[in-house]
């Protein structure tokens, strides 16, 4: 499970940084921030214990919300 977290964390981080560098559309700054937040939520090193009282299920739900809101952000940016 930690390997999946690392893979998702690196994918989201690099996608957020690449989108921040290119900025092709109007809402890309917001989408870039969401991807960087997703990278933070997926990083197993930061969330090994339960800091701030956030459990694993709450992080999974927050990550799903961020992923599923991406098309909405793109629609609002257009």
Secondary structure, DSSP 8 states (H G I E B T S, - for coil): -HHHHHHHHHHHHHHHHHHHHH--STTHHHHHHHHHHHHHHH-TTTTSS-GGG--HHHHHHHHHHHHHHHHHHHHHH-
